[in-house]
Amino acid sequence: MSAQSLLVVGDLHMGAGDGDPFHRDRDLARFLAEMARRRDDGPGPPRLVILGDLLDFPAAAGGRPPDGEAAALEALERIAAAHALALDALTAYLAAGATIDLVAGNHDADLARPAVLARLRELLGGPSARLAFHPWILHVPGVLYAEHGHQHHDLNAFATPLAPWRPDDRDRLDLPPGALAEGPRAAALLALSAARSARRRRAYRATALPTAAAGLGLSPAALRAIDAATPRGPLALASRMAHRVTARGAQHRAARRIHDVLQAEGRSVPCYAFAHTHVAERRPVVPGAAEPLYVNAGTWSNLRRDGGAPRLTYVEVAPAGAARLLEWPPDVRGGWRSRRPPAAGRRETAPAPR
């Protein structure tokens, strides 16, 4: 079990320029300053999990993914200039003794580039063992399974998330169809990429996944099963569209399948955290059971699915794994804005802003 509480935020989408989706730097700085003062579980502040899309490289590169490492570094510098206050706040949180887990999303997959990640570390105060990068999954045994969730959205899934490069050019990411096109054209690209990457994925699942499994506290078989939890390709896309399964619904299904995988190995956790959908939510993974829970911290950006104003939601996971969906800032009249535990078998979603 973890000895610390964990705070989970996701989908901040810090970009730059006219298309920048993030404008809550001061709120983030105040939030982190408040959390840095907490010492309820030990000598340091709660562990912070940023569950993907902290940075929005396309939004800092003219609306398209950066074309190569040099372009990604240029986009990172623009983001750093636009969000100096937010990055300073993250630097101060690390300096206060906190651990930050940075999980890659589909909009900041460029962090998998060693030079880009190294530059971000410099911007956050230099190399630190307390700043951990996870290209796909964060697993805290007995407490939390977490990933951004785009791997369960076929149009945004990378063929090989632990090695997201083009096989013929490591300077360029092998981008998913949704990063290259929209609508029917993206679906056509998915069919083409599925046929083209089938052999590559077989090799990746046979070699890269077993190598990574031990570091994640999982067996090779479990990691391969998680990689296959959501079917991909034209047939899977047709089935998803025919049944009107949204990215959010696909995540709910994936959480159940991943839970079954971990449970079969005696490694289940009480909390499965995802992002990507931008919908703050807390609900049972298994209908009728109070635990485990699926949680999603929503977004602090203006990219809300309902078009409303940003709500600054986050998830707090206790050392034993109990999860609460909360909102910042706290309600001074009645303490922290917290959602009550969902009734067994019933989902709970954060309410719309009043």
TORKOL-4160 file (C-alpha; in steps of 0.2 Angstrom, whole numbers, padded with zeros to 4 digits, m for minus):
354
<pt num="1" X="0000" Y="0000" Z="0000"/>
<pt num="2" X="0005" Y="0018" Z="m0003"/>
<pt num="3" X="0010" Y="0028" Z="0012"/>
<pt num="4" X="0004" Y="0044" Z="0005"/>
<pt num="5" X="m0012" Y="0052" Z="m0002"/>
<pt num="6" X="m0012" Y="0054" Z="m0021"/>
<pt num="7" X="m0019" Y="0069" Z="m0030"/>
<pt num="8" X="m0025" Y="0066" Z="m0048"/>
<pt num="9" X="m0027" Y="0079" Z="m0061"/>
<pt num="10" X="m0028" Y="0078" Z="m0080"/>
<pt num="11" X="m0030" Y="0086" Z="m0096"/>
<pt num="12" X="m0024" Y="0104" Z="m0092"/>
<pt num="13" X="m0019" Y="0106" Z="m0110"/>
<pt num="14" X="m0006" Y="0120" Z="m0108"/>
<pt num="15" X="m0003" Y="0127" Z="m0126"/>
<pt num="16" X="0003" Y="0143" Z="m0133"/>
<pt num="17" X="m0004" Y="0157" Z="m0144"/>
<pt num="18" X="m0022" Y="0160" Z="m0149"/>
<pt num="19" X="m0027" Y="0142" Z="m0149"/>
<pt num="20" X="m0021" Y="0139" Z="m0131"/>
<pt num="21" X="m0034" Y="0129" Z="m0121"/>
<pt num="22" X="m0027" Y="0133" Z="m0104"/>
<pt num="23" X="m0030" Y="0149" Z="m0094"/>
<pt num="24" X="m0030" Y="0144" Z="m0076"/>
<pt num="25" X="m0012" Y="0146" Z="m0071"/>
<pt num="26" X="m0016" Y="0156" Z="m0056"/>
<pt num="27" X="m0029" Y="0144" Z="m0050"/>
<pt num="28" X="m0016" Y="0129" Z="m0052"/>
<pt num="29" X="m0003" Y="0139" Z="m0043"/>
<pt num="30" X="m0014" Y="0142" Z="m0028"/>
<pt num="31" X="m0020" Y="0124" Z="m0028"/>
<pt num="32" X="m0002" Y="0118" Z="m0028"/>
<pt num="33" X="0003" Y="0130" Z="m0015"/>
<pt num="34" X="m0011" Y="0125" Z="m0004"/>
<pt num="35" X="m0007" Y="0106" Z="m0006"/>
<pt num="36" X="0011" Y="0109" Z="m0003"/>
<pt num="37" X="0007" Y="0114" Z="0015"/>
<pt num="38" X="m0002" Y="0097" Z="0018"/>
<pt num="39" X="0008" Y="0085" Z="0029"/>
<pt num="40" X="m0007" Y="0073" Z="0033"/>
<pt num="41" X="0002" Y="0057" Z="0028"/>
<pt num="42" X="0020" Y="0060" Z="0032"/>
<pt num="43" X="0034" Y="0073" Z="0029"/>
<pt num="44" X="0030" Y="0078" Z="0012"/>
<pt num="45" X="0015" Y="0084" Z="0002"/>
<pt num="46" X="0003" Y="0072" Z="m0007"/>
<pt num="47" X="0009" Y="0063" Z="m0022"/>
<pt num="48" X="0003" Y="0072" Z="m0038"/>
<pt num="49" X="m0002" Y="0062" Z="m0053"/>
<pt num="50" X="m0004" Y="0072" Z="m0069"/>
<pt num="51" X="m0014" Y="0060" Z="m0079"/>
<pt num="52" X="m0009" Y="0065" Z="m0097"/>
<pt num="53" X="m0010" Y="0080" Z="m0108"/>
<pt num="54" X="m0002" Y="0092" Z="m0096"/>
<pt num="55" X="0005" Y="0100" Z="m0111"/>
<pt num="56" X="m0004" Y="0102" Z="m0128"/>
<pt num="57" X="0010" Y="0101" Z="m0141"/>
<pt num="58" X="m0002" Y="0103" Z="m0156"/>
<pt num="59" X="m0010" Y="0119" Z="m0148"/>
<pt num="60" X="0008" Y="0126" Z="m0147"/>
<pt num="61" X="0013" Y="0121" Z="m0165"/>
<pt num="62" X="m0001" Y="0129" Z="m0175"/>
<pt num="63" X="m0014" Y="0116" Z="m0172"/>
<pt num="64" X="m0004" Y="0101" Z="m0179"/>
<pt num="65" X="0007" Y="0089" Z="m0170"/>
<pt num="66" X="0026" Y="0094" Z="m0171"/>
<pt num="67" X="0035" Y="0087" Z="m0185"/>
<pt num="68" X="0051" Y="0080" Z="m0177"/>
<pt num="69" X="0061" Y="0083" Z="m0161"/>
<pt num="70" X="0066" Y="0101" Z="m0166"/>
<pt num="71" X="0049" Y="0106" Z="m0168"/>
<pt num="72" X="0043" Y="0098" Z="m0152"/>
<pt num="73" X="0057" Y="0107" Z="m0143"/>
<pt num="74" X="0051" Y="0124" Z="m0150"/>
<pt num="75" X="0033" Y="0120" Z="m0145"/>
<pt num="76" X="0039" Y="0116" Z="m0128"/>
<pt num="77" X="0048" Y="0133" Z="m0126"/>
<pt num="78" X="0032" Y="0142" Z="m0132"/>
<pt num="79" X="0022" Y="0133" Z="m0119"/>
<pt num="80" X="0035" Y="0137" Z="m0105"/>
<pt num="81" X="0035" Y="0156" Z="m0110"/>
<pt num="82" X="0015" Y="0156" Z="m0110"/>
<pt num="83" X="0014" Y="0146" Z="m0093"/>
<pt num="84" X="0029" Y="0152" Z="m0083"/>
<pt num="85" X="0018" Y="0154" Z="m0068"/>
<pt num="86" X="0011" Y="0136" Z="m0069"/>
<pt num="87" X="0028" Y="0128" Z="m0072"/>
<pt num="88" X="0035" Y="0138" Z="m0057"/>
<pt num="89" X="0021" Y="0131" Z="m0046"/>
<pt num="90" X="0025" Y="0113" Z="m0051"/>
<pt num="91" X="0044" Y="0117" Z="m0048"/>
<pt num="92" X="0039" Y="0124" Z="m0031"/>
<pt num="93" X="0029" Y="0108" Z="m0027"/>
<pt num="94" X="0044" Y="0097" Z="m0031"/>
<pt num="95" X="0055" Y="0108" Z="m0020"/>
<pt num="96" X="0043" Y="0106" Z="m0006"/>
<pt num="97" X="0047" Y="0087" Z="m0006"/>
<pt num="98" X="0033" Y="0081" Z="m0016"/>
<pt num="99" X="0033" Y="0067" Z="m0029"/>
<pt num="100" X="0025" Y="0071" Z="m0046"/>
<pt num="101" X="0020" Y="0057" Z="m0058"/>
<pt num="102" X="0019" Y="0063" Z="m0076"/>
<pt num="103" X="0009" Y="0051" Z="m0087"/>
<pt num="104" X="0009" Y="0054" Z="m0106"/>
<pt num="105" X="m0007" Y="0058" Z="m0115"/>
<pt num="106" X="m0010" Y="0059" Z="m0134"/>
<pt num="107" X="m0007" Y="0078" Z="m0134"/>
<pt num="108" X="0009" Y="0077" Z="m0125"/>
<pt num="109" X="0016" Y="0061" Z="m0132"/>
<pt num="110" X="0031" Y="0071" Z="m0138"/>
<pt num="111" X="0037" Y="0069" Z="m0120"/>
<pt num="112" X="0043" Y="0052" Z="m0124"/>
<pt num="113" X="0057" Y="0060" Z="m0134"/>
<pt num="114" X="0072" Y="0060" Z="m0122"/>
<pt num="115" X="0078" Y="0077" Z="m0127"/>
<pt num="116" X="0060" Y="0085" Z="m0124"/>
<pt num="117" X="0058" Y="0076" Z="m0107"/>
<pt num="118" X="0075" Y="0082" Z="m0102"/>
<pt num="119" X="0071" Y="0100" Z="m0107"/>
<pt num="120" X="0055" Y="0099" Z="m0097"/>
<pt num="121" X="0065" Y="0093" Z="m0082"/>
<pt num="122" X="0076" Y="0108" Z="m0083"/>
<pt num="123" X="0061" Y="0119" Z="m0084"/>
<pt num="124" X="0055" Y="0111" Z="m0068"/>
<pt num="125" X="0071" Y="0114" Z="m0058"/>
<pt num="126" X="0083" Y="0101" Z="m0065"/>
<pt num="127" X="0084" Y="0082" Z="m0064"/>
<pt num="128" X="0075" Y="0075" Z="m0049"/>
<pt num="129" X="0070" Y="0057" Z="m0044"/>
<pt num="130" X="0054" Y="0064" Z="m0037"/>
<pt num="131" X="0048" Y="0068" Z="m0055"/>
<pt num="132" X="0044" Y="0052" Z="m0063"/>
<pt num="133" X="0038" Y="0050" Z="m0081"/>
<pt num="134" X="0027" Y="0036" Z="m0087"/>
<pt num="135" X="0024" Y="0034" Z="m0106"/>
<pt num="136" X="0008" Y="0023" Z="m0104"/>
<pt num="137" X="0003" Y="0016" Z="m0087"/>
<pt num="138" X="0006" Y="0021" Z="m0068"/>
<pt num="139" X="0003" Y="0006" Z="m0057"/>
<pt num="140" X="0004" Y="0009" Z="m0038"/>
<pt num="141" X="0001" Y="m0009" Z="m0031"/>
<pt num="142" X="m0014" Y="m0012" Z="m0020"/>
<pt num="143" X="m0019" Y="0006" Z="m0023"/>
<pt num="144" X="m0021" Y="0013" Z="m0040"/>
<pt num="145" X="m0020" Y="0009" Z="m0059"/>
<pt num="146" X="m0019" Y="0024" Z="m0070"/>
<pt num="147" X="m0017" Y="0029" Z="m0088"/>
<pt num="148" X="m0023" Y="0043" Z="m0099"/>
<pt num="149" X="m0035" Y="0033" Z="m0108"/>
<pt num="150" X="m0032" Y="0037" Z="m0126"/>
<pt num="151" X="m0027" Y="0019" Z="m0129"/>
<pt num="152" X="m0045" Y="0014" Z="m0127"/>
<pt num="153" X="m0051" Y="0027" Z="m0140"/>
<pt num="154" X="m0046" Y="0019" Z="m0157"/>
<pt num="155" X="m0044" Y="0035" Z="m0166"/>
<pt num="156" X="m0032" Y="0042" Z="m0153"/>
<pt num="157" X="m0023" Y="0025" Z="m0149"/>
<pt num="158" X="m0004" Y="0023" Z="m0153"/>
<pt num="159" X="0000" Y="0007" Z="m0161"/>
<pt num="160" X="0015" Y="0005" Z="m0149"/>
<pt num="161" X="0013" Y="0017" Z="m0134"/>
<pt num="162" X="0030" Y="0012" Z="m0126"/>
<pt num="163" X="0039" Y="0015" Z="m0142"/>
<pt num="164" X="0028" Y="0028" Z="m0152"/>
<pt num="165" X="0041" Y="0031" Z="m0166"/>
<pt num="166" X="0038" Y="0028" Z="m0184"/>
<pt num="167" X="0048" Y="0011" Z="m0188"/>
<pt num="168" X="0057" Y="0020" Z="m0203"/>
<pt num="169" X="0061" Y="0037" Z="m0194"/>
<pt num="170" X="0063" Y="0038" Z="m0175"/>
<pt num="171" X="0063" Y="0057" Z="m0177"/>
<pt num="172" X="0044" Y="0056" Z="m0180"/>
<pt num="173" X="0030" Y="0049" Z="m0169"/>
<pt num="174" X="0019" Y="0036" Z="m0177"/>
<pt num="175" X="0004" Y="0047" Z="m0174"/>
<pt num="176" X="m0014" Y="0039" Z="m0172"/>
<pt num="177" X="m0027" Y="0043" Z="m0185"/>
<pt num="178" X="m0036" Y="0056" Z="m0175"/>
<pt num="179" X="m0020" Y="0067" Z="m0174"/>
<pt num="180" X="m0020" Y="0067" Z="m0193"/>
<pt num="181" X="m0038" Y="0069" Z="m0199"/>
<pt num="182" X="m0056" Y="0070" Z="m0192"/>
<pt num="183" X="m0072" Y="0061" Z="m0197"/>
<pt num="184" X="m0073" Y="0048" Z="m0210"/>
<pt num="185" X="m0055" Y="0051" Z="m0216"/>
<pt num="186" X="m0049" Y="0047" Z="m0199"/>
<pt num="187" X="m0059" Y="0031" Z="m0199"/>
<pt num="188" X="m0051" Y="0027" Z="m0216"/>
<pt num="189" X="m0034" Y="0030" Z="m0209"/>
<pt num="190" X="m0037" Y="0019" Z="m0195"/>
<pt num="191" X="m0041" Y="0004" Z="m0207"/>
<pt num="192" X="m0025" Y="0008" Z="m0217"/>
<pt num="193" X="m0014" Y="0009" Z="m0201"/>
<pt num="194" X="m0021" Y="m0007" Z="m0193"/>
<pt num="195" X="m0017" Y="m0017" Z="m0208"/>
<pt num="196" X="0000" Y="m0009" Z="m0209"/>
<pt num="197" X="0005" Y="m0011" Z="m0191"/>
<pt num="198" X="m0001" Y="m0028" Z="m0187"/>
<pt num="199" X="0016" Y="m0036" Z="m0189"/>
<pt num="200" X="0024" Y="m0022" Z="m0180"/>
<pt num="201" X="0012" Y="m0024" Z="m0165"/>
<pt num="202" X="0015" Y="m0043" Z="m0164"/>
<pt num="203" X="0033" Y="m0040" Z="m0162"/>
<pt num="204" X="0030" Y="m0026" Z="m0150"/>
<pt num="205" X="0019" Y="m0037" Z="m0139"/>
<pt num="206" X="0032" Y="m0051" Z="m0139"/>
<pt num="207" X="0047" Y="m0040" Z="m0134"/>
<pt num="208" X="0043" Y="m0023" Z="m0128"/>
<pt num="209" X="0029" Y="m0027" Z="m0116"/>
<pt num="210" X="0037" Y="m0042" Z="m0107"/>
<pt num="211" X="0052" Y="m0030" Z="m0104"/>
<pt num="212" X="0042" Y="m0016" Z="m0097"/>
<pt num="213" X="0030" Y="m0027" Z="m0086"/>
<pt num="214" X="0042" Y="m0030" Z="m0071"/>
<pt num="215" X="0044" Y="m0011" Z="m0069"/>
<pt num="216" X="0026" Y="m0009" Z="m0069"/>
<pt num="217" X="0023" Y="m0022" Z="m0056"/>
<pt num="218" X="0013" Y="m0033" Z="m0068"/>
<pt num="219" X="0016" Y="m0050" Z="m0077"/>
<pt num="220" X="0020" Y="m0050" Z="m0095"/>
<pt num="221" X="0004" Y="m0059" Z="m0098"/>
<pt num="222" X="m0006" Y="m0046" Z="m0089"/>
<pt num="223" X="0002" Y="m0032" Z="m0098"/>
<pt num="224" X="m0002" Y="m0040" Z="m0115"/>
<pt num="225" X="m0020" Y="m0042" Z="m0109"/>
<pt num="226" X="m0021" Y="m0024" Z="m0104"/>
<pt num="227" X="m0014" Y="m0019" Z="m0121"/>
<pt num="228" X="m0028" Y="m0029" Z="m0129"/>
<pt num="229" X="m0041" Y="m0024" Z="m0118"/>
<pt num="230" X="m0049" Y="m0013" Z="m0131"/>
<pt num="231" X="m0050" Y="m0020" Z="m0149"/>
<pt num="232" X="m0044" Y="m0009" Z="m0163"/>
<pt num="233" X="m0045" Y="m0009" Z="m0182"/>
<pt num="234" X="m0059" Y="m0007" Z="m0194"/>
<pt num="235" X="m0071" Y="m0020" Z="m0187"/>
<pt num="236" X="m0069" Y="m0014" Z="m0169"/>
<pt num="237" X="m0073" Y="0004" Z="m0175"/>
<pt num="238" X="m0088" Y="m0002" Z="m0185"/>
<pt num="239" X="m0094" Y="m0011" Z="m0169"/>
<pt num="240" X="m0091" Y="0004" Z="m0158"/>
<pt num="241" X="m0100" Y="0016" Z="m0170"/>
<pt num="242" X="m0115" Y="0004" Z="m0173"/>
<pt num="243" X="m0117" Y="0003" Z="m0154"/>
<pt num="244" X="m0114" Y="0021" Z="m0151"/>
<pt num="245" X="m0100" Y="0018" Z="m0139"/>
<pt num="246" X="m0091" Y="0034" Z="m0135"/>
<pt num="247" X="m0073" Y="0036" Z="m0129"/>
<pt num="248" X="m0080" Y="0038" Z="m0112"/>
<pt num="249" X="m0090" Y="0021" Z="m0113"/>
<pt num="250" X="m0075" Y="0013" Z="m0120"/>
<pt num="251" X="m0065" Y="0018" Z="m0105"/>
<pt num="252" X="m0079" Y="0011" Z="m0093"/>
<pt num="253" X="m0077" Y="m0006" Z="m0102"/>
<pt num="254" X="m0058" Y="m0005" Z="m0102"/>
<pt num="255" X="m0058" Y="m0002" Z="m0083"/>
<pt num="256" X="m0069" Y="m0018" Z="m0081"/>
<pt num="257" X="m0058" Y="m0028" Z="m0092"/>
<pt num="258" X="m0042" Y="m0022" Z="m0084"/>
<pt num="259" X="m0049" Y="m0025" Z="m0067"/>
<pt num="260" X="m0053" Y="m0043" Z="m0072"/>
<pt num="261" X="m0035" Y="m0045" Z="m0078"/>
<pt num="262" X="m0027" Y="m0039" Z="m0062"/>
<pt num="263" X="m0040" Y="m0048" Z="m0051"/>
<pt num="264" X="m0035" Y="m0065" Z="m0060"/>
<pt num="265" X="m0017" Y="m0062" Z="m0054"/>
<pt num="266" X="m0022" Y="m0056" Z="m0037"/>
<pt num="267" X="m0016" Y="m0038" Z="m0041"/>
<pt num="268" X="m0033" Y="m0029" Z="m0041"/>
<pt num="269" X="m0033" Y="m0011" Z="m0035"/>
<pt num="270" X="m0048" Y="m0001" Z="m0027"/>
<pt num="271" X="m0046" Y="0013" Z="m0039"/>
<pt num="272" X="m0044" Y="0014" Z="m0058"/>
<pt num="273" X="m0041" Y="0032" Z="m0064"/>
<pt num="274" X="m0042" Y="0038" Z="m0082"/>
<pt num="275" X="m0042" Y="0055" Z="m0091"/>
<pt num="276" X="m0044" Y="0060" Z="m0110"/>
<pt num="277" X="m0064" Y="0061" Z="m0110"/>
<pt num="278" X="m0063" Y="0078" Z="m0100"/>
<pt num="279" X="m0078" Y="0072" Z="m0090"/>
<pt num="280" X="m0076" Y="0072" Z="m0071"/>
<pt num="281" X="m0083" Y="0056" Z="m0065"/>
<pt num="282" X="m0083" Y="0043" Z="m0051"/>
<pt num="283" X="m0093" Y="0026" Z="m0053"/>
<pt num="284" X="m0092" Y="0008" Z="m0049"/>
<pt num="285" X="m0081" Y="m0003" Z="m0061"/>
<pt num="286" X="m0092" Y="m0018" Z="m0057"/>
<pt num="287" X="m0111" Y="m0014" Z="m0057"/>
<pt num="288" X="m0118" Y="m0017" Z="m0039"/>
<pt num="289" X="m0101" Y="m0016" Z="m0031"/>
<pt num="290" X="m0095" Y="m0002" Z="m0020"/>
<pt num="291" X="m0077" Y="m0005" Z="m0025"/>
<pt num="292" X="m0067" Y="m0004" Z="m0036"/>
<pt num="293" X="m0070" Y="0013" Z="m0043"/>
<pt num="294" X="m0068" Y="0021" Z="m0060"/>
<pt num="295" X="m0063" Y="0039" Z="m0058"/>
<pt num="296" X="m0059" Y="0053" Z="m0070"/>
<pt num="297" X="m0053" Y="0070" Z="m0064"/>
<pt num="298" X="m0060" Y="0080" Z="m0079"/>
<pt num="299" X="m0051" Y="0095" Z="m0087"/>
<pt num="300" X="m0045" Y="0112" Z="m0081"/>
<pt num="301" X="m0045" Y="0118" Z="m0099"/>
<pt num="302" X="m0058" Y="0126" Z="m0109"/>
<pt num="303" X="m0060" Y="0110" Z="m0119"/>
<pt num="304" X="m0076" Y="0104" Z="m0110"/>
<pt num="305" X="m0087" Y="0092" Z="m0118"/>
<pt num="306" X="m0103" Y="0101" Z="m0113"/>
<pt num="307" X="m0096" Y="0118" Z="m0118"/>
<pt num="308" X="m0098" Y="0125" Z="m0101"/>
<pt num="309" X="m0085" Y="0135" Z="m0090"/>
<pt num="310" X="m0070" Y="0125" Z="m0083"/>
<pt num="311" X="m0073" Y="0117" Z="m0067"/>
<pt num="312" X="m0057" Y="0113" Z="m0057"/>
<pt num="313" X="m0060" Y="0095" Z="m0052"/>
<pt num="314" X="m0048" Y="0083" Z="m0046"/>
<pt num="315" X="m0047" Y="0066" Z="m0038"/>
<pt num="316" X="m0039" Y="0062" Z="m0021"/>
<pt num="317" X="m0035" Y="0044" Z="m0017"/>
<pt num="318" X="m0031" Y="0039" Z="0001"/>
<pt num="319" X="m0017" Y="0028" Z="0005"/>
<pt num="320" X="m0029" Y="0013" Z="0006"/>
<pt num="321" X="m0036" Y="0017" Z="m0011"/>
<pt num="322" X="m0052" Y="0026" Z="m0006"/>
<pt num="323" X="m0056" Y="0039" Z="m0020"/>
<pt num="324" X="m0065" Y="0056" Z="m0019"/>
<pt num="325" X="m0070" Y="0067" Z="m0033"/>
<pt num="326" X="m0067" Y="0085" Z="m0027"/>
<pt num="327" X="m0068" Y="0103" Z="m0034"/>
<pt num="328" X="m0056" Y="0117" Z="m0031"/>
<pt num="329" X="m0057" Y="0129" Z="m0023"/>
<pt num="330" X="m0065" Y="0122" Z="m0007"/>
<pt num="331" X="m0082" Y="0128" Z="m0002"/>
<pt num="332" X="m0078" Y="0139" Z="0013"/>
<pt num="333" X="m0096" Y="0137" Z="0019"/>
<pt num="334" X="m0096" Y="0119" Z="0020"/>
<pt num="335" X="m0078" Y="0112" Z="0018"/>
<pt num="336" X="m0072" Y="0103" Z="0003"/>
<pt num="337" X="m0084" Y="0101" Z="m0011"/>
<pt num="338" X="m0085" Y="0082" Z="m0012"/>
<pt num="339" X="m0096" Y="0070" Z="m0020"/>
<pt num="340" X="m0104" Y="0057" Z="m0009"/>
<pt num="341" X="m0100" Y="0039" Z="m0012"/>
<pt num="342" X="m0110" Y="0032" Z="m0026"/>
<pt num="343" X="m0124" Y="0019" Z="m0021"/>
<pt num="344" X="m0119" Y="0002" Z="m0026"/>
<pt num="345" X="m0122" Y="m0001" Z="m0045"/>
<pt num="346" X="m0125" Y="0017" Z="m0048"/>
<pt num="347" X="m0113" Y="0029" Z="m0057"/>
<pt num="348" X="m0108" Y="0046" Z="m0050"/>
<pt num="349" X="m0103" Y="0061" Z="m0061"/>
<pt num="350" X="m0098" Y="0078" Z="m0055"/>
<pt num="351" X="m0113" Y="0090" Z="m0057"/>
<pt num="352" X="m0114" Y="0103" Z="m0070"/>
<pt num="353" X="m0108" Y="0121" Z="m0065"/>
<pt num="354" X="m0121" Y="0131" Z="m0056"/>
